[in-house]
Amino acid sequence: MTQSSVEPKTTAEDAGPGSRVPAGRSWLDRYFHISRRGSTVAREVRGGITTFMAMAYIVLLNPLILSGKDAAGDTMGQKALITATALAAAVTTLLMGFVGKVPLALAAGLSVSGVISSQVAPEMTWPQAMGMCVMYGVVIMLLVVTGLREMIMNAIPLALKHGITMGIGLFIAIIGLVKGGFVHPGKATVLSLGPTGELQGWPVLIFACTLLLIFMLQARNTPGAILIGIITGTVVAVVLNALDVIDPKQWANGAPELHGSAVSSPDFSLIGDVEFGGWGEVGAMTVGMIVFTLVLAGFFDAMATIIGVGTEANLADEKGRMPGLSKALFIDGAGGAIGGVAGGSGQTVFVESATGVGEGARTGLASVVTGLFFAACLFFTPLTAIVPQEVASAALVVIGAMMMMNARHVDWADRATAIPVFLTVVLMPFTYTITTGVAAGVISWVAIKIAQGKAREIGAFMWGLTVIFIVYFALNPIEGWLGVH
């Protein structure tokens, strides 16, 4: 990660009445606290662009996830889904930038979209499913307004917060390795190098070269290493594809080229197509379990991501608490409702925000830049397909490596600390869910405290989280016992 020295806080208010703001301290600087956080406008813009390039895939992937039929046999149009996905991401990310003032970008949460597509839509219509998104978003906003969500986050021990950061790092690293084609499900093993024990095709080699290039640039402390790597990898991919060196079928998300016009017109037909009620055939118990599942998927994934990215951006204090956290949490909760109203599923903070942080982003200006690029996707969707998935995935592996550096803050000689942190770190990538890692870490931390005779050190919120996470692990038998399918 590009290192930056923290400049002294200098604002008009600090200088006293009648004092002028020093040269270069614009209203933009004062509003986003750019200098105060040791950043520059150039770094914020670069970070915002990098974050967008790392998560632009969601504009095409989310419509694919939500392309199935609902209980009535109806589907949502792909063009309308692309518009809904880009619009919801733009609105929520801009809100995070202007109001939250932190470098966190939001888009349709894959965990939420997965639940909506596989568990909710088969039971009801798409408008009703989007109504469920609104409901879970409102629940999370109420948790924020009452202060419960921030208290839960602050109640988590600092060592576990470092574990969450490292776990997310490994999680996004394995995502990058899989999306880059480097790691595949094995035939005789769980995972393997490539599909058959060896790398196959040009795209994965471009992934590997892009990854090495970024690491080499970082080792030389080159500003913009990740962005330079992504742009270079994309240019190489476009050139090789134009020369017909690579079979277009080898690319994971299509050849890096324009198909038709670069400009597209948005389809806003899904906006506002939300229904509440009409759940009589489903049953109140099933509706309640669906909302509970969505809250779990949105609440703890986002909580862990905010902790991880916030720590990486040096926005947390010595106890791992972030200033202005409540605003970021509220906007994240509002993302569920905004995504439901837009028709693109609940929005949540993306771990890919760490790529922008890796480029030096420290303020909400980076989120504004990312949000504006998502807004541009409403009219330039075809351009987002030019960056190959294999190239963008290299950035995820790089950020994973950077987030693992938090291991230096953990006392590995203390088993009471090391075991919960270990479980938190390994279970995120091994189960492909952030919530599972957080749950295992919390439960094991509480269990070890009890075993040590230190139950009094366990706060009320940690007890409460333990109960919730035990229910989370036992959700399937509980649903069977209650007759919920």
N, C-alpha and C positions, 0 to 999 in steps of 0.2 A: 504494500500500500504506500502511496506517496506520502511521505512525511511532511508535516507542516508545522512551523513554529506558531505558537499562539500569540497573537498580537494583543497588546493591552486594550481593555475596553475603552473606547472613546466615542462618546455620543454627545449631542448638543446638551442633553440633560446633565451629563457628567461634567461638562466644561463649565457649567454655571451660567447664570443669566447674563446675557449680553455677549457671550462668547460665541465665536463662529465655529462651525464644524470644520475640522481640519480638511485640507484639500483631499479630494478623492473619496470622502465619506458622503456618498449620495443618500437620497431618501431610501433607495433600494437597500443600501448597506444598513441604514438605521432600522428599517422595518423588519428585515430578516436577520439582523444581528450577525451579519456576515463576518466582519472583522473581529467581533467579540468571540466568535467561535473559531477563529484562526483560519478562515477560508477567504476565498476571493470570488468575484463574480465569474471569472473564467472557469474556476474549478467547479462551481455550482452548475454552470451550463454544461460543462463536460460530463459531470456526474449524472445530470438529468438525462442527457442523450444516451449515456451508457446504460442507465437503468432501463430506458425505453427499449433499446436494442436487445437487452437481455430478456425482456418480458413481452416483446411484440408478438411472440408466437401465440399468446393467449387470444388475440383477435381472431385467429383462425382455428385454434384448438377448442375453445369454449363452445362455439357453434357446433363443432363436431360432437362434443359430449352431449349437448342438449338436442341433438338432431332426431332422437327417437320418438316413438309414438306415446301419447298419454293414454289414460284409461278409456278415452272415447275414440281412440284410433287416430287422433289428429296430430299433426306435426307443426313446428314453427319454421317458417322459411329461413333458409341459410342467410340470404341477404339481410333480412330483418334481424337475425341473430347477430350478425357481424356488426350491424349498426348499434344494436342494444349493448353489445359487449364493449365496443369502443366508446360509446357515449357514457355509460356508467363508469368506466375506468377514468375517463377524462374528468367528469364532474367530481368524483370522490378524491382523485389525486390532486386536483386543483384546490379542493377544500382543505386537504391535508397540508398543502403548501401555504396557502394564504392564511388559514386559521390555526392549524397545528404548528406550522413553521418548523417542521422537521423533515428530513430527507427520506420519507416513506411513501412509496407508491402503492396504489391499490388497483385491483382488477378482480375479475370473477374468480373466487376461490375454487381451486380444483376439487378440494375435499367437499365443499358445499355443493358445487355443481354435480359431483359424483353422487352425493346423497339424493339430490333433487332428481337426477336422471334415473338412478337405479332403484330407489326406494319410494320416492314421493309420486313422480309422474305415473307409474303403473297403477297407483291407487286413486288418482283423481285427474282432473284436466290441467293443462299447462297454466291457465290463468289462476286456478286454485293453488297450484304449486308455487307460483310467484307470490301469491298471498301469504304462503307459509314463510317465504323469505322475508317479507315485510314484518311478519309477526316475530320471527327470531331476531331481526334487527331491532325492533322496538324493545324486546326483552333485554338485549344487551345494552341498549341506550339507558334503560331504567337502572340496570346494574351500575352503569357509570354515574348517572345523576345521583344515585344514593351513596356513591363513594365506595360501593362494595368491590367493584372490579379493580380499582387502584389499590385498595387495601389488600386484596388477594395477591396482586403482583408484588407489592412491597413486603408481604409476609413471607415470601419465598426466600430461603437463606441465600446469601451471596454466592456461596460455592455452587449451589444448584443453578443459579443464574449463569454462572460461567459454564456450567455443564450444558445448559440449554443452548448457549451460544455455540459451543463446540459441536453439540449434536446437530444443530441446524447446519453447521459448516459441513459435517460429514454427509448430511442428508442432501444438501444441494450439490455436493461433490459427486455423489453416486448418481444423482439425477443427470448431472452434466456428462458423466462417463457413459451412462446408458443412452442419452439422447445423442451423444457424439458417435455412438456406434462402437466404442472401445470395449464396453462390457455388455454381454448378452446373457440371457438365461441359458445355463448349461444343460447339456443332455445327460451327462453322468454326474454333474455337480450343479449346485445352486446357481453359480455364476461362472462365466468363462471369458477368456480373452476372445472377443469377436464371436461370431455365431458357431464356429467349429474349432475353437482353440487357437485361432490365428486371425489377424486383422484382414479384412476383405474390402476391397474397393478404394477408390480415390477419396471419397468424402471423409472417411475416418482418418486417412493420412493428413488431409487438410486440417481436421480437428486437432490431431496431435501436433502438427507444425504450428498452428495458431496458439495452442497451449504453451509450447516451448518458447515461442516468440514473446508472449506476454511475460512469462517467467524471466526470460533474459532481460527484457526491458525493465522489469521491476528490480532485478538485481543491480541494474545500472542507475536506479532511482530516476528513471525517465518519466516525466509528467505525462499523464494520459496513456499509460502503458496498455490498459485494458481496451480503451477505445481504439488506439492505434492497431492493436492486435485484431480486433473485430473488423475494422475497415480493411486492413491488409488481407485478412483471410477471405473476406467477401470479394474483394477485387480479384484475388487469385482464382476463387471459385467461378466467378462470372467469366473470366478469361478462358479458363479450361473448359467450361461448359460451351462457350461460344466456338471454341476450336473443335468441338465434338470429341474431346479426349475422354469425357466421362459419359457413361450411359445415364440418361435422365432418370431411369428407374432406380439408380443407386442412391439418389438423394432422399432423405427421410421425409421431407415436406415438399417435394417437387424441385425441379431444376431452378437455380437462381437466375431467373429471367422474367421479363414482363410478358404477361399473356394478355394481349390486347392493349387497351388504353391504360395509362397510369392513373387516370381520374375515374372515380366511381361516384354515383349519386346515392346518398343514404336512404334507407327505408325505415321510417319511424312507426311502422304499423303496430309494433308490439308495445310501445310506450303507453302506460296506463291500462293495459289489458290485464287487470288484476281482479280476482274475485275472492271475497271472504264469505265463508259459509258454504252450504251445499255439501257438507261433509257427513251427512246423515248415514250414508252407506258405509263410510269408512269407520265411523265411531269416534267418540270423544277420546277414548283411551289411546287409540292409534294416532290421532292428531297430536295428543300431548307428547307421546313418545317421539314423534317426528320432530316436533319443535325442540324437545330436549336434545335429540341427536344433532340437530342443526346448530343449536347453541353451543354444544360441546365442540363441534367441528369448527365453528367460527371463533369461539371465545378463546380457547387455549392455543390453537394454532397462531392466532394473531398476537396473543399475549407473549408467547415464546418468541415470535419473530420480532416484535417491538423491543423486547429485552435484548435479543441477540444483536439486531442492527443498531439499536441505540447504544449498546456497550461498544460495538465496533467503531461507532462514530464519536466516541468519547463524550456522549451527552449525559451519561449517568454519573452520579456522585460516588463517593467511596463505598457507599452501601448498596450500590446498584440501582438507585432510584433516579428517575428522569424528571427534570423540571418540565412543567407543562404537560405532564403525562395524561391528565384527564381529558384535555382537548383531543389529543391523538386517539385516545380510547373511544371517545364519543363519536368521532368521525368514522372510526372503524366500525362501530356499531351501526351508525347511520348508513354505512355502505350496504348493509344487508337490506335495509328498506329501500334505498335508492336503486340497488340492483334489481330488486323485485318489481318496483314500479317501471323501470326501464325495460324489463323483460329479459335481462341477461344474467339472472341468478345473483346471489349475494356477493358483494364485494368485500375483500379483506386485504390486509397488508401483505405484500409479496416479499418472499425472502430474496428475490432478485434485487430488491432495494439495496442490498449489500454491495452489488456491483458498482453502483453510483458512489456509495460511501468509500469503496476502494479507490475511486478516482478523486477523492478529496471532498465530496459533498458533505456538508454539515448543517445545512439550513433548508427551510421550506422552498427556497428559490429553485433548488434542484427538482423538487416535486412539481413546481409550476411548469418547468421546462418539460418534464415527462408528461404532465397532463396535457400540455399544448400539442405534443406529438400524438397523443391518443386522439385528441380532437381532430387533428389533421387526418387521422386514419378514416374518419367519416367520409372523406372525399378522395383519399389516396390509399385505400386498402391494398390494391395490387402491389404497391411499393414495399409493403411490409414483408412480402414473400420473397424479396430479393436476398435478404440476409439468410443464408442457409442455417438450418437448425444445428448442424455440426459445428459451424463457426461460433454461433452465439453460446453454445454449450460449453465451449472452452472457458468462457468467463465464469461460469458457475463453479468449475473445478478450482480456478484461481482463488475465488472468494472463499471457497471451502477451506483451502489451505491457510488463508489469512485468518479465518475465524478460529481455526484450531490453535492459534497462538495463545488463546486464553488459557491453555493448559498450564502456563507458567504461574497462574494465580491460584492454582489448586494445591492444597497440601496433600500430596499423594501418600505420605507416610501415615496419615490419620485415616484408618479404615472407615470410621464413622462418616467421614467426608468422601473418601475415595469411592466407596461402593455405590452410594446413590448417584454420584457424578458419573461413574462408569456406566451404570444402567441407563441413565438419561442419555448419554452420548451414543451408546451403541444401538439402543433400541429404536432411535429415530430412523437411521438408515436401514436397519435390518427389518423393520416392520413397515417402512415407507410411510409412517405417520408421525408428525411432531407430537401430537397429543399423547400417544402411547409412551414416548420417552419421558415427557413431563410427569405423567401419571406414575410410571415405575419409579422415577426419582423421588417423588413426594412420598409415596407409600413406603419405600425402603428407608427413607430418611426418618420417618416417624417410627417405623418398626425398630430401627436400630437405637433410637433414643429411648424407646420403651425398654429394650433389652439392656441398655446401660443404666437403667434406673433414673433416667433424666426426663421423665414424662412431663415434669413441670416446665421444661424449656420449650415444650411444643405449644405454640400459640393456638388460639381458637380457630383462626382461619386455616392453619395447617391441618387441624383435626377435621374441619369441614371439608377441605379439599380431599383429604384421605377418604372420607366417606363417599364423596362424589366419584372419585376415581375407582373405588372398589365397585360401585354401581356400574361404572363405565366398562370395567373388565367383565362384569357378570351380566351385562345388558341382555345378551342372547337368552340365557336361561330365565332371566326375569321376565322378558317378553313372552317366553313360552308359558311361564307360570301364570301370567296375566291373560293369556290367550290372545296376545297381540302379534300379528304377522306383518 
